[in-house]
Structures are given as structure tokens and as C-alpha cells.
Amino acid sequence: MASKTILGISPGTRVLGIAIIINGQLVDWRVKTFKEKWSREKHTGIISIIGKLIDYYDVKVLSVKKIDPLKSSRQLDHLIESIEKLATRKRVSIKHYSLSDLAVGKRSGKRDGKAKLTEQLVEKHPELQKEYLKERNNRVEYYTKMFEAVAIAERCREW
């Protein structure tokens, strides 16, 4: 049986959340930051990182967080288009999920929903405990995109 490798991405022009799940096992998770001003080189660099992850892990499915149109930008829209083109070029299935597609937190407030989702992810993947504890103590969110990427990849597993 061929392995099912999912790359979960929570895209951003400054912060990119990444998660790799192989046959149900979370094997890689991280936050990549891009502090420099938006440019063609920055765009190319982000796409290059995603392409290398697809190749390295032999990704079969790309699970991408849908961006709320009210929170998007021209640069972010262009980045997502490029991610879709990359997936097509590499013959990788692509699925889009919004955070509201996830079962947790639909009735509670946005912040409560994210906190509950993160807690459920840590319960399922204890290896995320270190980042969870850091995030809980941070005044500014840092690992949020990574947790979103894990949640989006997990959601894709159910597909």
C-alpha cells in the first residue's frame, strides 16, 4: 500500500505554517518566517520551500487553509495561486479548508475555538506540547499558523 503523505499549509506573506502527516503520523511541523518586504524573490523563496517539501516527503495531497477574503491581500492571493500551480505541476492533489470547516469551536468565540482546537491537536499529537506551552505563554501569537497547518492536514486525512 502506498503511503499517504499530506502537507498542511497555513499560508502567509510573513509567516508560513507547515505540517507533514504520513499515514496518520505527524512527522514534521514548523513555522517559517519571512521578515523582508514583499518582493518577487520572497515569493519565489516561499514557493521553493513548499516545492522542496513536496519533493522531500513525496507529498500526495496538499491541504491549504482558505483565507478569509476580508483578511487577504493581493500578495497573499498571488501566493496561493502559485501554490495551486505548483501542486498541479507536481501532480499533487490540493484541498482547501477554512478553519470554520473544522468541527471544533463553531459555537464558541473565535479565540475560544482556536484554543480548543489547539488543545485537541496537542492531545492527539503530544509532540506538539512544547510549542503549545510556549504559545500559551506568548503575548503575541507565534505558533498559531503551525497549529492551523496541523489542523488543516488532519482535516484532510478524513477526506
C-alpha positions as CSV (number, residue, x, y, z in Angstrom):
1,M,0.0,0.0,0.0
2,A,1.4,3.4,-1.0
3,S,1.9,5.9,1.8
4,K,-0.5,8.9,2.0
5,T,1.6,12.0,2.7
6,I,-0.2,15.2,3.4
7,L,1.4,18.6,3.5
8,G,-0.7,21.1,5.5
9,I,-0.1,24.8,4.9
10,S,-1.4,27.9,6.6
11,P,-0.2,30.4,4.1
12,G,1.0,33.9,4.9
13,T,3.3,36.5,3.3
14,R,5.2,36.9,6.6
15,V,4.6,33.6,8.4
16,L,4.0,30.1,6.9
17,G,2.7,27.3,9.0
18,I,3.7,23.8,7.8
19,A,2.8,20.3,8.9
20,I,3.6,16.9,7.3
21,I,1.5,13.8,8.1
22,I,2.5,10.4,6.7
23,N,0.0,7.6,7.2
24,G,-1.6,9.4,10.1
25,Q,1.7,10.2,11.8
26,L,2.8,13.8,12.3
27,V,6.4,13.8,11.2
28,D,7.2,17.5,10.7
29,W,5.7,20.7,11.9
30,R,7.2,24.2,11.9
31,V,6.8,27.9,11.4
32,K,8.8,29.6,8.6
33,T,9.1,33.4,8.9
34,F,9.9,35.8,6.1
35,K,10.7,39.2,7.6
36,E,11.8,41.0,4.5
37,K,9.5,43.3,2.5
38,W,7.3,41.6,-0.2
39,S,9.2,41.0,-3.4
40,R,9.5,38.6,-6.3
41,E,12.4,37.0,-4.5
42,K,10.4,36.5,-1.3
43,H,7.5,35.0,-3.3
44,T,9.9,32.6,-5.2
45,G,11.6,31.6,-1.9
46,I,8.3,30.7,-0.3
47,I,7.2,28.6,-3.3
48,S,10.6,27.0,-3.4
49,I,10.4,25.9,0.2
50,I,6.9,24.3,-0.5
51,G,8.3,22.6,-3.6
52,K,11.2,21.1,-1.7
53,L,8.9,19.8,1.0
54,I,6.7,18.2,-1.7
55,D,9.7,16.5,-3.2
56,Y,11.4,15.5,0.0
57,Y,8.4,13.9,1.6
58,D,6.8,12.7,-1.7
59,V,3.6,14.6,-0.8
60,K,0.4,13.2,-2.4
61,V,-2.0,15.8,-1.0
62,L,-1.6,19.5,-0.3
63,S,-4.1,20.8,2.3
64,V,-4.2,24.6,2.3
65,K,-6.0,26.9,4.7
66,K,-8.6,29.1,2.9
67,I,-8.0,32.7,3.6
68,D,-10.9,35.0,4.6
69,P,-11.3,37.5,1.7
70,L,-11.5,40.3,4.3
71,K,-8.1,39.3,5.7
72,S,-6.3,38.7,2.4
73,S,-4.1,40.9,0.2
74,R,-3.1,40.9,-3.4
75,Q,0.3,39.4,-2.5
76,L,-1.4,36.6,-0.4
77,D,-3.9,35.8,-3.2
78,H,-1.0,35.6,-5.7
79,L,1.0,33.4,-3.4
80,I,-2.0,31.0,-3.1
81,E,-2.4,30.9,-6.9
82,S,1.3,30.0,-7.2
83,I,0.9,27.2,-4.6
84,E,-2.0,25.8,-6.6
85,K,0.0,26.0,-9.8
86,L,2.9,24.2,-8.0
87,A,0.6,21.4,-6.9
88,T,-0.8,21.0,-10.4
89,R,2.7,20.9,-11.9
90,K,3.9,18.3,-9.3
91,R,0.7,16.3,-9.8
92,V,-0.3,16.7,-6.1
93,S,-4.0,16.8,-5.1
94,I,-5.0,20.0,-3.4
95,K,-7.7,20.6,-0.9
96,H,-8.8,23.9,0.7
97,Y,-10.3,24.1,4.2
98,S,-11.3,27.1,6.2
99,L,-10.9,27.0,10.0
100,S,-14.7,27.0,10.1
101,D,-14.6,23.7,8.2
102,L,-13.1,22.2,11.3
103,A,-15.6,20.7,13.8
104,V,-14.2,22.5,16.9
105,G,-15.3,25.9,18.1
106,K,-18.2,26.5,15.7
107,R,-20.4,27.7,18.5
108,S,-17.8,29.3,20.8
109,G,-16.0,32.6,20.1
110,K,-13.1,32.6,17.6
111,R,-10.4,32.8,20.2
112,D,-12.0,30.0,22.3
113,G,-12.4,27.9,19.2
114,K,-8.7,28.2,18.3
115,A,-7.7,27.4,21.9
116,K,-9.9,24.4,22.0
117,L,-8.7,23.2,18.6
118,T,-5.0,23.6,19.7
119,E,-5.7,21.6,22.9
120,Q,-7.3,18.8,20.9
121,L,-4.3,18.8,18.5
122,V,-1.9,18.5,21.4
123,E,-4.0,15.7,22.9
124,K,-3.8,13.8,19.6
125,H,-0.1,14.7,19.0
126,P,1.7,15.0,22.3
127,E,4.9,16.0,20.4
128,L,3.3,19.5,20.0
129,Q,3.3,20.0,23.7
130,K,6.4,22.2,23.7
131,E,5.1,24.6,21.2
132,Y,1.7,24.6,22.9
133,L,3.2,25.7,26.2
134,K,5.3,28.4,24.5
135,E,2.3,29.7,22.7
136,R,0.2,29.8,25.8
137,N,2.8,32.0,27.5
138,N,3.4,34.2,24.5
139,R,1.9,37.7,24.4
140,V,2.0,37.6,20.6
141,E,0.9,34.5,18.7
142,Y,3.8,32.8,17.0
143,Y,2.9,29.1,16.6
144,T,-0.7,29.7,15.5
145,K,0.0,29.2,11.8
146,M,1.7,25.9,12.6
147,F,-1.2,24.7,14.6
148,E,-3.5,25.7,11.8
149,A,-1.4,23.7,9.3
150,V,-1.6,20.6,11.5
151,A,-5.4,21.0,11.9
152,I,-5.8,21.5,8.1
153,A,-3.7,18.4,7.4
154,E,-5.6,16.4,10.0
155,R,-8.9,17.5,8.4
156,C,-7.6,16.4,5.0
157,R,-6.8,12.9,6.4
158,E,-10.6,12.4,7.0
159,W,-11.2,13.1,3.3
